[in-house]
Amino acid sequence: MINDIVDKYGCKATYAYLVDVTVCGRTREELDQNLSSFLKAAKDCNLTFNNDKCKFTKNSLTLLGFNIQDGVLKPDPERVKPTSRREGKLRVTTIYPHPLAYNLPQPPCVRS
């Protein structure tokens, strides 16, 4: 759904993974422009955000087990530690019924 919005509105350097959206830019000005474009698209489509989980203007990002900083991709050190050192940090989430098991309708702002 979010990918459809990103595509329809031509949001540059904007990537969605499940409920996470990452907006990128090579410069601060490019980042601000790309973010503005995505936020406008989100507003047009009535998307809402969890402000407590939003992070803006970061120079590094940990995503899918990797740390990305200054154009360099490295494994997240927390993810490569032996399991015994990470005791208490394992999270398990179960969802029933699984939300991706259904063909959900596209929001009105994306429909042709």
Secondary structure, 3 states (H helix, E strand, C coil): CHHHHHHHHCCCCEEEECCEEEECCCCHHHHHHHHHHHHHHHHHCCCCCCCCCCCCCCCEEEECCEEEECCEEEECHHHHCCHHHHCCCCCCCCCCCCHHHCCCCCCCCCCC
